[in-house]
Amino acid sequence: LVSLPEGQLVSGAPVPIVAVEEVVTEEEAQGLIDLADKEKLWQPSVRIGKKPVSGRPWSALLGNSSHRTHPAIVNIRLWVADAFDVPVSQVEAVRLVRWMVGEATPTPHADTRPAGDTSMWARGQRIATVLINLKTLPDEAGGDTVFQIKTGDLCIPPDVGTALVWPVVDTSGRPSLAATRSSREVLD
């Protein structure tokens, strides 16, 4: 991804984190949000077998057959497939995550599938995370993606259409906890 003309290396350690601007347009971003709203796809964050977690974002999975033909979803999945040189069939469904005022993911986490996750038999381990911001927030409004790197926290504010991309496996393909992330609370 760094070799793509539009890719910018944000951090090289502990893993490369690359930012790519204008992966989706503002209109496409709003279209995805509108789709999730219209179809009432938003679901609260939950712990397995438990109630919704207060102060955590809601998400919407855009994975059914009608979603896969939505122009913005097609563009995103084709971009990811092209960026990683894989068939589009190996690109996961698009999941939207919505943070409201007061919400955050304060505990750093890695985006690998846990060792006991049985879905790995069907879909395999993801190799990278692609996080595309669908909104730009004003300065100091929070919502930053925060990576824990050797020199301290790397805070990247949300910018509509910008994709953050990083590997979640090591060079031998094993799940890696090297890139953990959280999000700052949305303040306004």
Secondary structure, DSSP 8 states (H G I E B T S, - for coil): -TTSTTEEEEE-SSS-EEEES-SS-HHHHHHHHHHHHHTT--EE-B-TTS-B-TTS-EEEEE-SHHHHTSHHHHHHHHHHHHHHT--GGGS--EEEEE--TT--EEEEE--S--TT-THHHHH----EEEEE------TTS---EEEEETTEEEEE---TT-EEEEESB-TTS-B--S--EEE-----
